[in-house]
């Protein structure tokens, strides 16, 4: 894991749980609707990792 990934993950770790979940589903929806680029999938991975550390499993539907 590189330093940049760790810093981003730490930033998400500081967010309230509800906001992590909301961000994940909004980003996912916008990527699926092509309102955001597929490069944003990196952010989804970071959000999933932050949620996982709290015992929350985010699934793709």
PQR file of N, CA, C, O and H, with PARSE charges and radii, in Angstrom:
ATOM      1  N   UNK A   1       0.849  -1.172   0.000 -0.4000 1.5000
ATOM      2  CA  UNK A   1       0.000   0.000   0.000 -0.0000 2.0000
ATOM      3  C   UNK A   1       0.894   1.233   0.000  0.5500 1.7000
ATOM      4  O   UNK A   1       1.801   1.351   0.824 -0.5500 1.4000
ATOM      5  N   UNK A   2       0.632   2.154  -0.930 -0.4000 1.5000
ATOM      6  CA  UNK A   2       1.472   3.337  -0.979 -0.0000 2.0000
ATOM      7  C   UNK A   2       0.953   4.408  -0.021  0.5500 1.7000
ATOM      8  O   UNK A   2      -0.145   4.295   0.524 -0.5500 1.4000
ATOM      9  H   UNK A   2      -0.105   2.059  -1.599  0.4000 1.0000
ATOM     10  N   UNK A   3       1.756   5.436   0.172 -0.4000 1.5000
ATOM     11  CA  UNK A   3       1.439   6.487   1.140 -0.0000 2.0000
ATOM     12  C   UNK A   3       0.148   7.216   0.778  0.5500 1.7000
ATOM     13  O   UNK A   3      -0.670   7.495   1.654 -0.5500 1.4000
ATOM     14  H   UNK A   3       2.648   5.528  -0.270  0.4000 1.0000
ATOM     15  N   UNK A   4      -0.041   7.525  -0.502 -0.4000 1.5000
ATOM     16  CA  UNK A   4      -1.235   8.259  -0.925 -0.0000 2.0000
ATOM     17  C   UNK A   4      -2.496   7.473  -0.594  0.5500 1.7000
ATOM     18  O   UNK A   4      -3.464   8.050  -0.099 -0.5500 1.4000
ATOM     19  H   UNK A   4       0.624   7.298  -1.214  0.4000 1.0000
ATOM     20  N   UNK A   5      -2.505   6.179  -0.854 -0.4000 1.5000
ATOM     21  CA  UNK A   5      -3.666   5.339  -0.544 -0.0000 2.0000
ATOM     22  C   UNK A   5      -3.956   5.378   0.952  0.5500 1.7000
ATOM     23  O   UNK A   5      -5.111   5.521   1.354 -0.5500 1.4000
ATOM     24  H   UNK A   5      -1.719   5.710  -1.256  0.4000 1.0000
ATOM     25  N   UNK A   6      -2.937   5.254   1.767 -0.4000 1.5000
ATOM     26  CA  UNK A   6      -3.107   5.269   3.212 -0.0000 2.0000
ATOM     27  C   UNK A   6      -3.663   6.586   3.719  0.5500 1.7000
ATOM     28  O   UNK A   6      -4.491   6.605   4.629 -0.5500 1.4000
ATOM     29  H   UNK A   6      -1.999   5.137   1.441  0.4000 1.0000
ATOM     30  N   UNK A   7      -3.209   7.696   3.129 -0.4000 1.5000
ATOM     31  CA  UNK A   7      -3.706   9.005   3.532 -0.0000 2.0000
ATOM     32  C   UNK A   7      -5.172   9.175   3.160  0.5500 1.7000
ATOM     33  O   UNK A   7      -5.958   9.689   3.955 -0.5500 1.4000
ATOM     34  H   UNK A   7      -2.536   7.681   2.389  0.4000 1.0000
ATOM     35  N   UNK A   8      -5.545   8.748   1.957 -0.4000 1.5000
ATOM     36  CA  UNK A   8      -6.934   8.860   1.540 -0.0000 2.0000
ATOM     37  C   UNK A   8      -7.828   7.993   2.408  0.5500 1.7000
ATOM     38  O   UNK A   8      -8.902   8.427   2.824 -0.5500 1.4000
ATOM     39  H   UNK A   8      -4.906   8.330   1.311  0.4000 1.0000
ATOM     40  N   UNK A   9      -7.401   6.796   2.680 -0.4000 1.5000
ATOM     41  CA  UNK A   9      -8.188   5.887   3.495 -0.0000 2.0000
ATOM     42  C   UNK A   9      -8.369   6.493   4.886  0.5500 1.7000
ATOM     43  O   UNK A   9      -9.455   6.414   5.459 -0.5500 1.4000
ATOM     44  H   UNK A   9      -6.528   6.444   2.342  0.4000 1.0000
ATOM     45  N   UNK A  10      -7.329   7.089   5.423 -0.4000 1.5000
ATOM     46  CA  UNK A  10      -7.422   7.724   6.728 -0.0000 2.0000
ATOM     47  C   UNK A  10      -8.427   8.867   6.709  0.5500 1.7000
ATOM     48  O   UNK A  10      -9.159   9.054   7.681 -0.5500 1.4000
ATOM     49  H   UNK A  10      -6.446   7.153   4.957  0.4000 1.0000
ATOM     50  N   UNK A  11      -8.477   9.621   5.644 -0.4000 1.5000
ATOM     51  CA  UNK A  11      -9.443  10.721   5.547 -0.0000 2.0000
ATOM     52  C   UNK A  11     -10.868  10.173   5.606  0.5500 1.7000
ATOM     53  O   UNK A  11     -11.713  10.737   6.301 -0.5500 1.4000
ATOM     54  H   UNK A  11      -7.883   9.468   4.854  0.4000 1.0000
ATOM     55  N   UNK A  12     -11.142   9.107   4.904 -0.4000 1.5000
ATOM     56  CA  UNK A  12     -12.468   8.499   4.954 -0.0000 2.0000
ATOM     57  C   UNK A  12     -12.748   7.888   6.327  0.5500 1.7000
ATOM     58  O   UNK A  12     -13.894   7.869   6.777 -0.5500 1.4000
ATOM     59  H   UNK A  12     -10.456   8.649   4.339  0.4000 1.0000
ATOM     60  N   UNK A  13     -11.719   7.396   6.983 -0.4000 1.5000
ATOM     61  CA  UNK A  13     -11.907   6.809   8.306 -0.0000 2.0000
ATOM     62  C   UNK A  13     -12.391   7.828   9.323  0.5500 1.7000
ATOM     63  O   UNK A  13     -12.979   7.455  10.338 -0.5500 1.4000
ATOM     64  H   UNK A  13     -10.788   7.412   6.617  0.4000 1.0000
ATOM     65  N   UNK A  14     -12.155   9.106   9.068 -0.4000 1.5000
ATOM     66  CA  UNK A  14     -12.576  10.152   9.990 -0.0000 2.0000
ATOM     67  C   UNK A  14     -14.023  10.590   9.785  0.5500 1.7000
ATOM     68  O   UNK A  14     -14.546  11.371  10.579 -0.5500 1.4000
ATOM     69  H   UNK A  14     -11.678   9.409   8.243  0.4000 1.0000
ATOM     70  N   UNK A  15     -14.666  10.107   8.749 -0.4000 1.5000
ATOM     71  CA  UNK A  15     -16.051  10.481   8.474 -0.0000 2.0000
ATOM     72  C   UNK A  15     -17.013   9.653   9.316  0.5500 1.7000
ATOM     73  O   UNK A  15     -16.693   8.529   9.704 -0.5500 1.4000
ATOM     74  H   UNK A  15     -14.241   9.472   8.104  0.4000 1.0000
ATOM     75  N   UNK A  16     -18.193  10.205   9.599 -0.4000 1.5000
ATOM     76  CA  UNK A  16     -19.215   9.398  10.272 -0.0000 2.0000
ATOM     77  C   UNK A  16     -19.627   8.222   9.384  0.5500 1.7000
ATOM     78  O   UNK A  16     -19.581   8.318   8.158 -0.5500 1.4000
ATOM     79  H   UNK A  16     -18.453  11.118   9.284  0.4000 1.0000
ATOM     80  N   UNK A  17     -20.022   7.135  10.001 -0.4000 1.5000
ATOM     81  CA  UNK A  17     -20.389   5.914   9.280 -0.0000 2.0000
ATOM     82  C   UNK A  17     -21.462   6.183   8.230  0.5500 1.7000
ATOM     83  O   UNK A  17     -21.365   5.701   7.101 -0.5500 1.4000
ATOM     84  H   UNK A  17     -20.059   7.058  10.997  0.4000 1.0000
ATOM     85  N   UNK A  18     -22.478   6.948   8.597 -0.4000 1.5000
ATOM     86  CA  UNK A  18     -23.574   7.228   7.668 -0.0000 2.0000
ATOM     87  C   UNK A  18     -23.082   7.944   6.412  0.5500 1.7000
ATOM     88  O   UNK A  18     -23.570   7.686   5.312 -0.5500 1.4000
ATOM     89  H   UNK A  18     -22.557   7.340   9.514  0.4000 1.0000
ATOM     90  N   UNK A  19     -22.115   8.842   6.583 -0.4000 1.5000
ATOM     91  CA  UNK A  19     -21.581   9.582   5.442 -0.0000 2.0000
ATOM     92  C   UNK A  19     -20.756   8.676   4.533  0.5500 1.7000
ATOM     93  O   UNK A  19     -20.803   8.819   3.311 -0.5500 1.4000
ATOM     94  H   UNK A  19     -21.718   9.052   7.477  0.4000 1.0000
ATOM     95  N   UNK A  20     -20.010   7.757   5.106 -0.4000 1.5000
ATOM     96  CA  UNK A  20     -19.251   6.788   4.305 -0.0000 2.0000
ATOM     97  C   UNK A  20     -20.215   5.983   3.437  0.5500 1.7000
ATOM     98  O   UNK A  20     -19.990   5.812   2.239 -0.5500 1.4000
ATOM     99  H   UNK A  20     -19.971   7.641   6.099  0.4000 1.0000
ATOM    100  N   UNK A  21     -21.283   5.494   4.050 -0.4000 1.5000
ATOM    101  CA  UNK A  21     -22.267   4.704   3.311 -0.0000 2.0000
ATOM    102  C   UNK A  21     -22.942   5.543   2.231  0.5500 1.7000
ATOM    103  O   UNK A  21     -23.085   5.089   1.096 -0.5500 1.4000
ATOM    104  H   UNK A  21     -21.465   5.633   5.023  0.4000 1.0000
ATOM    105  N   UNK A  22     -23.357   6.760   2.571 -0.4000 1.5000
ATOM    106  CA  UNK A  22     -23.996   7.644   1.586 -0.0000 2.0000
ATOM    107  C   UNK A  22     -23.062   7.952   0.423  0.5500 1.7000
ATOM    108  O   UNK A  22     -23.465   7.863  -0.736 -0.5500 1.4000
ATOM    109  H   UNK A  22     -23.241   7.129   3.493  0.4000 1.0000
ATOM    110  N   UNK A  23     -21.812   8.313   0.725 -0.4000 1.5000
ATOM    111  CA  UNK A  23     -20.840   8.597  -0.335 -0.0000 2.0000
ATOM    112  C   UNK A  23     -20.693   7.390  -1.257  0.5500 1.7000
ATOM    113  O   UNK A  23     -20.701   7.532  -2.480 -0.5500 1.4000
ATOM    114  H   UNK A  23     -21.484   8.385   1.667  0.4000 1.0000
ATOM    115  N   UNK A  24     -20.560   6.201  -0.665 -0.4000 1.5000
ATOM    116  CA  UNK A  24     -20.368   5.007  -1.468 -0.0000 2.0000
ATOM    117  C   UNK A  24     -21.506   4.836  -2.473  0.5500 1.7000
ATOM    118  O   UNK A  24     -21.260   4.656  -3.666 -0.5500 1.4000
ATOM    119  H   UNK A  24     -20.554   6.086   0.328  0.4000 1.0000
ATOM    120  N   UNK A  25     -22.738   4.892  -1.997 -0.4000 1.5000
ATOM    121  CA  UNK A  25     -23.865   4.635  -2.888 -0.0000 2.0000
ATOM    122  C   UNK A  25     -24.101   5.765  -3.888  0.5500 1.7000
ATOM    123  O   UNK A  25     -24.531   5.506  -5.011 -0.5500 1.4000
ATOM    124  H   UNK A  25     -22.938   5.038  -1.028  0.4000 1.0000
ATOM    125  N   UNK A  26     -23.830   7.004  -3.507 -0.4000 1.5000
ATOM    126  CA  UNK A  26     -23.954   8.118  -4.457 -0.0000 2.0000
ATOM    127  C   UNK A  26     -22.874   8.006  -5.530  0.5500 1.7000
ATOM    128  O   UNK A  26     -23.170   8.140  -6.718 -0.5500 1.4000
ATOM    129  H   UNK A  26     -23.480   7.215  -2.594  0.4000 1.0000
ATOM    130  N   UNK A  27     -21.630   7.764  -5.128 -0.4000 1.5000
ATOM    131  CA  UNK A  27     -20.546   7.610  -6.104 -0.0000 2.0000
ATOM    132  C   UNK A  27     -20.842   6.449  -7.044  0.5500 1.7000
ATOM    133  O   UNK A  27     -20.684   6.575  -8.258 -0.5500 1.4000
ATOM    134  H   UNK A  27     -21.390   7.655  -4.164  0.4000 1.0000
ATOM    135  N   UNK A  28     -21.273   5.314  -6.486 -0.4000 1.5000
ATOM    136  CA  UNK A  28     -21.568   4.128  -7.299 -0.0000 2.0000
ATOM    137  C   UNK A  28     -22.651   4.427  -8.313  0.5500 1.7000
ATOM    138  O   UNK A  28     -22.520   4.076  -9.485 -0.5500 1.4000
ATOM    139  H   UNK A  28     -21.401   5.211  -5.500  0.4000 1.0000
ATOM    140  N   UNK A  29     -23.727   5.076  -7.871 -0.4000 1.5000
ATOM    141  CA  UNK A  29     -24.827   5.412  -8.767 -0.0000 2.0000
ATOM    142  C   UNK A  29     -24.357   6.351  -9.879  0.5500 1.7000
ATOM    143  O   UNK A  29     -24.713   6.160 -11.041 -0.5500 1.4000
ATOM    144  H   UNK A  29     -23.833   5.361  -6.918  0.4000 1.0000
ATOM    145  N   UNK A  30     -23.570   7.353  -9.532 -0.4000 1.5000
ATOM    146  CA  UNK A  30     -23.098   8.314 -10.538 -0.0000 2.0000
ATOM    147  C   UNK A  30     -22.113   7.668 -11.513  0.5500 1.7000
ATOM    148  O   UNK A  30     -22.092   8.028 -12.689 -0.5500 1.4000
ATOM    149  H   UNK A  30     -23.281   7.508  -8.587  0.4000 1.0000
ATOM    150  N   UNK A  31     -21.305   6.728 -11.049 -0.4000 1.5000
ATOM    151  CA  UNK A  31     -20.410   5.998 -11.953 -0.0000 2.0000
ATOM    152  C   UNK A  31     -21.239   5.145 -12.906  0.5500 1.7000
ATOM    153  O   UNK A  31     -20.987   5.130 -14.111 -0.5500 1.4000
ATOM    154  H   UNK A  31     -21.323   6.434 -10.093  0.4000 1.0000
ATOM    155  N   UNK A  32     -22.229   4.435 -12.366 -0.4000 1.5000
ATOM    156  CA  UNK A  32     -23.087   3.584 -13.198 -0.0000 2.0000
ATOM    157  C   UNK A  32     -23.865   4.391 -14.229  0.5500 1.7000
ATOM    158  O   UNK A  32     -24.117   3.913 -15.335 -0.5500 1.4000
ATOM    159  H   UNK A  32     -22.434   4.447 -11.388  0.4000 1.0000
ATOM    160  N   UNK A  33     -24.248   5.625 -13.863 -0.4000 1.5000
ATOM    161  CA  UNK A  33     -24.996   6.500 -14.783 -0.0000 2.0000
ATOM    162  C   UNK A  33     -24.081   7.349 -15.658  0.5500 1.7000
ATOM    163  O   UNK A  33     -24.539   8.205 -16.414 -0.5500 1.4000
ATOM    164  H   UNK A  33     -24.043   6.013 -12.965  0.4000 1.0000
ATOM    165  N   UNK A  34     -22.772   7.096 -15.539 -0.4000 1.5000
ATOM    166  CA  UNK A  34     -21.748   7.784 -16.336 -0.0000 2.0000
ATOM    167  C   UNK A  34     -21.668   9.285 -16.051  0.5500 1.7000
ATOM    168  O   UNK A  34     -21.246  10.064 -16.905 -0.5500 1.4000
ATOM    169  H   UNK A  34     -22.400   6.401 -14.924  0.4000 1.0000
ATOM    170  N   UNK A  35     -22.073   9.679 -14.850 -0.4000 1.5000
ATOM    171  CA  UNK A  35     -21.922  11.065 -14.422 -0.0000 2.0000
ATOM    172  C   UNK A  35     -20.534  11.287 -13.818  0.5500 1.7000
ATOM    173  O   UNK A  35     -20.044  12.415 -13.762 -0.5500 1.4000
ATOM    174  H   UNK A  35     -22.416   9.046 -14.156  0.4000 1.0000
ATOM    175  N   UNK A  36     -19.914  10.209 -13.374 -0.4000 1.5000
ATOM    176  CA  UNK A  36     -18.532  10.224 -12.897 -0.0000 2.0000
ATOM    177  C   UNK A  36     -17.751   9.178 -13.685  0.5500 1.7000
ATOM    178  O   UNK A  36     -18.309   8.173 -14.123 -0.5500 1.4000
ATOM    179  H   UNK A  36     -20.311   9.292 -13.420  0.4000 1.0000
ATOM    180  N   UNK A  37     -16.465   9.422 -13.859 -0.4000 1.5000
ATOM    181  CA  UNK A  37     -15.645   8.483 -14.628 -0.0000 2.0000
ATOM    182  C   UNK A  37     -15.362   7.218 -13.824  0.5500 1.7000
ATOM    183  O   UNK A  37     -15.514   7.189 -12.602 -0.5500 1.4000
ATOM    184  H   UNK A  37     -16.011  10.239 -13.502  0.4000 1.0000
ATOM    185  N   UNK A  38     -14.952   6.187 -14.532 -0.4000 1.5000
ATOM    186  CA  UNK A  38     -14.606   4.928 -13.881 -0.0000 2.0000
ATOM    187  C   UNK A  38     -13.376   5.077 -12.991  0.5500 1.7000
ATOM    188  O   UNK A  38     -13.110   4.217 -12.152 -0.5500 1.4000
ATOM    189  H   UNK A  38     -14.828   6.210 -15.524  0.4000 1.0000
ATOM    190  N   UNK A  39     -12.629   6.160 -13.169 -0.4000 1.5000
ATOM    191  CA  UNK A  39     -11.488   6.412 -12.292 -0.0000 2.0000
ATOM    192  C   UNK A  39     -11.947   6.586 -10.842  0.5500 1.7000
ATOM    193  O   UNK A  39     -11.163   6.379  -9.915 -0.5500 1.4000
ATOM    194  H   UNK A  39     -12.846   6.859 -13.850  0.4000 1.0000
ATOM    195  N   UNK A  40     -13.192   6.959 -10.646 -0.4000 1.5000
ATOM    196  CA  UNK A  40     -13.741   7.127  -9.305 -0.0000 2.0000
ATOM    197  C   UNK A  40     -13.934   5.798  -8.591  0.5500 1.7000
ATOM    198  O   UNK A  40     -14.201   5.777  -7.389 -0.5500 1.4000
ATOM    199  H   UNK A  40     -13.829   7.127 -11.399  0.4000 1.0000
ATOM    200  N   UNK A  41     -13.804   4.688  -9.313 -0.4000 1.5000
ATOM    201  CA  UNK A  41     -13.914   3.387  -8.657 -0.0000 2.0000
ATOM    202  C   UNK A  41     -12.835   3.221  -7.591  0.5500 1.7000
ATOM    203  O   UNK A  41     -13.004   2.452  -6.645 -0.5500 1.4000
ATOM    204  H   UNK A  41     -13.588   4.706 -10.289  0.4000 1.0000
ATOM    205  N   UNK A  42     -11.738   3.935  -7.745 -0.4000 1.5000
ATOM    206  CA  UNK A  42     -10.693   3.935  -6.728 -0.0000 2.0000
ATOM    207  C   UNK A  42     -11.258   4.462  -5.409  0.5500 1.7000
ATOM    208  O   UNK A  42     -10.946   3.943  -4.338 -0.5500 1.4000
ATOM    209  H   UNK A  42     -11.600   4.560  -8.514  0.4000 1.0000
ATOM    210  N   UNK A  43     -12.089   5.494  -5.499 -0.4000 1.5000
ATOM    211  CA  UNK A  43     -12.719   6.055  -4.306 -0.0000 2.0000
ATOM    212  C   UNK A  43     -13.664   5.040  -3.668  0.5500 1.7000
ATOM    213  O   UNK A  43     -13.760   4.962  -2.443 -0.5500 1.4000
ATOM    214  H   UNK A  43     -12.343   5.916  -6.370  0.4000 1.0000
ATOM    215  N   UNK A  44     -14.359   4.264  -4.495 -0.4000 1.5000
ATOM    216  CA  UNK A  44     -15.256   3.237  -3.962 -0.0000 2.0000
ATOM    217  C   UNK A  44     -14.466   2.235  -3.123  0.5500 1.7000
ATOM    218  O   UNK A  44     -14.916   1.816  -2.057 -0.5500 1.4000
ATOM    219  H   UNK A  44     -14.281   4.327  -5.490  0.4000 1.0000
ATOM    220  N   UNK A  45     -13.295   1.858  -3.608 -0.4000 1.5000
ATOM    221  CA  UNK A  45     -12.459   0.911  -2.877 -0.0000 2.0000
ATOM    222  C   UNK A  45     -12.024   1.499  -1.532  0.5500 1.7000
ATOM    223  O   UNK A  45     -11.984   0.792  -0.526 -0.5500 1.4000
ATOM    224  H   UNK A  45     -12.929   2.198  -4.475  0.4000 1.0000
ATOM    225  N   UNK A  46     -11.703   2.776  -1.520 -0.4000 1.5000
ATOM    226  CA  UNK A  46     -11.305   3.421  -0.272 -0.0000 2.0000
ATOM    227  C   UNK A  46     -12.470   3.492   0.708  0.5500 1.7000
ATOM    228  O   UNK A  46     -12.296   3.275   1.908 -0.5500 1.4000
ATOM    229  H   UNK A  46     -11.735   3.350  -2.338  0.4000 1.0000
ATOM    230  N   UNK A  47     -13.648   3.794   0.198 -0.4000 1.5000
ATOM    231  CA  UNK A  47     -14.830   3.847   1.051 -0.0000 2.0000
ATOM    232  C   UNK A  47     -15.173   2.464   1.596  0.5500 1.7000
ATOM    233  O   UNK A  47     -15.545   2.325   2.762 -0.5500 1.4000
ATOM    234  H   UNK A  47     -13.790   3.970  -0.776  0.4000 1.0000
ATOM    235  N   UNK A  48     -15.046   1.438   0.745 -0.4000 1.5000
ATOM    236  CA  UNK A  48     -15.293   0.064   1.199 -0.0000 2.0000
ATOM    237  C   UNK A  48     -14.335  -0.316   2.325  0.5500 1.7000
ATOM    238  O   UNK A  48     -14.738  -0.944   3.304 -0.5500 1.4000
ATOM    239  H   UNK A  48     -14.743   1.551  -0.201  0.4000 1.0000
ATOM    240  N   UNK A  49     -13.085   0.061   2.185 -0.4000 1.5000
ATOM    241  CA  UNK A  49     -12.090  -0.260   3.200 -0.0000 2.0000
ATOM    242  C   UNK A  49     -12.404   0.458   4.524  0.5500 1.7000
ATOM    243  O   UNK A  49     -12.287  -0.132   5.598 -0.5500 1.4000
ATOM    244  H   UNK A  49     -12.758   0.571   1.390  0.4000 1.0000
ATOM    245  N   UNK A  50     -12.796   1.716   4.437 -0.4000 1.5000
ATOM    246  CA  UNK A  50     -13.152   2.455   5.653 -0.0000 2.0000
ATOM    247  C   UNK A  50     -14.360   1.822   6.328  0.5500 1.7000
ATOM    248  O   UNK A  50     -14.399   1.712   7.554 -0.5500 1.4000
ATOM    249  H   UNK A  50     -12.890   2.196   3.564  0.4000 1.0000
ATOM    250  N   UNK A  51     -15.342   1.408   5.540 -0.4000 1.5000
ATOM    251  CA  UNK A  51     -16.529   0.757   6.100 -0.0000 2.0000
ATOM    252  C   UNK A  51     -16.166  -0.590   6.712  0.5500 1.7000
ATOM    253  O   UNK A  51     -16.665  -0.949   7.779 -0.5500 1.4000
ATOM    254  H   UNK A  51     -15.309   1.497   4.545  0.4000 1.0000
ATOM    255  N   UNK A  52     -15.299  -1.331   6.035 -0.4000 1.5000
ATOM    256  CA  UNK A  52     -14.891  -2.653   6.519 -0.0000 2.0000
ATOM    257  C   UNK A  52     -14.231  -2.559   7.886  0.5500 1.7000
ATOM    258  O   UNK A  52     -14.424  -3.431   8.733 -0.5500 1.4000
ATOM    259  H   UNK A  52     -14.894  -1.039   5.169  0.4000 1.0000
ATOM    260  N   UNK A  53     -13.461  -1.515   8.101 -0.4000 1.5000
ATOM    261  CA  UNK A  53     -12.803  -1.326   9.390 -0.0000 2.0000
ATOM    262  C   UNK A  53     -13.819  -1.107  10.508  0.5500 1.7000
ATOM    263  O   UNK A  53     -13.503  -1.286  11.685 -0.5500 1.4000
ATOM    264  H   UNK A  53     -13.304  -0.806   7.413  0.4000 1.0000
ATOM    265  N   UNK A  54     -15.036  -0.721  10.137 -0.4000 1.5000
ATOM    266  CA  UNK A  54     -16.109  -0.519  11.120 -0.0000 2.0000
ATOM    267  C   UNK A  54     -17.051  -1.717  11.179  0.5500 1.7000
ATOM    268  O   UNK A  54     -18.073  -1.685  11.864 -0.5500 1.4000
ATOM    269  H   UNK A  54     -15.293  -0.576   9.181  0.4000 1.0000
ATOM    270  N   UNK A  55     -16.691  -2.773  10.453 -0.4000 1.5000
ATOM    271  CA  UNK A  55     -17.506  -3.980  10.464 -0.0000 2.0000
ATOM    272  C   UNK A  55     -18.699  -3.925   9.526  0.5500 1.7000
ATOM    273  O   UNK A  55     -19.653  -4.686   9.686 -0.5500 1.4000
ATOM    274  H   UNK A  55     -15.861  -2.799   9.897  0.4000 1.0000
ATOM    275  N   UNK A  56     -18.650  -3.021   8.541 -0.4000 1.5000
ATOM    276  CA  UNK A  56     -19.744  -2.856   7.589 -0.0000 2.0000
ATOM    277  C   UNK A  56     -19.295  -3.385   6.236  0.5500 1.7000
ATOM    278  O   UNK A  56     -18.232  -3.012   5.739 -0.5500 1.4000
ATOM    279  H   UNK A  56     -17.875  -2.402   8.412  0.4000 1.0000
ATOM    280  N   UNK A  57     -20.099  -4.248   5.645 -0.4000 1.5000
ATOM    281  CA  UNK A  57     -19.796  -4.806   4.329 -0.0000 2.0000
ATOM    282  C   UNK A  57     -20.650  -4.089   3.294  0.5500 1.7000
ATOM    283  O   UNK A  57     -21.877  -4.183   3.331 -0.5500 1.4000
ATOM    284  H   UNK A  57     -20.962  -4.551   6.049  0.4000 1.0000
ATOM    285  N   UNK A  58     -20.020  -3.380   2.378 -0.4000 1.5000
ATOM    286  CA  UNK A  58     -20.728  -2.700   1.291 -0.0000 2.0000
ATOM    287  C   UNK A  58     -20.690  -3.599   0.059  0.5500 1.7000
ATOM    288  O   UNK A  58     -19.619  -4.020  -0.377 -0.5500 1.4000
ATOM    289  H   UNK A  58     -19.024  -3.304   2.347  0.4000 1.0000
ATOM    290  N   UNK A  59     -21.855  -3.887  -0.494 -0.4000 1.5000
ATOM    291  CA  UNK A  59     -21.935  -4.740  -1.672 -0.0000 2.0000
ATOM    292  C   UNK A  59     -22.372  -3.937  -2.885  0.5500 1.7000
ATOM    293  O   UNK A  59     -23.100  -2.951  -2.773 -0.5500 1.4000
ATOM    294  H   UNK A  59     -22.726  -3.545  -0.140  0.4000 1.0000
ATOM    295  N   UNK A  60     -21.913  -4.380  -4.038 -0.4000 1.5000
ATOM    296  CA  UNK A  60     -22.349  -3.791  -5.304 -0.0000 2.0000
ATOM    297  C   UNK A  60     -23.630  -4.486  -5.743  0.5500 1.7000
ATOM    298  O   UNK A  60     -23.713  -5.714  -5.777 -0.5500 1.4000
ATOM    299  H   UNK A  60     -21.322  -5.182  -4.129  0.4000 1.0000
ATOM    300  N   UNK A  61     -24.613  -3.683  -6.075 -0.4000 1.5000
ATOM    301  CA  UNK A  61     -25.888  -4.246  -6.544 -0.0000 2.0000
ATOM    302  C   UNK A  61     -26.093  -3.939  -7.989  0.5500 1.7000
ATOM    303  O   UNK A  61     -27.109  -4.329  -8.565 -0.5500 1.4000
ATOM    304  H   UNK A  61     -24.546  -2.686  -6.047  0.4000 1.0000
TER
END
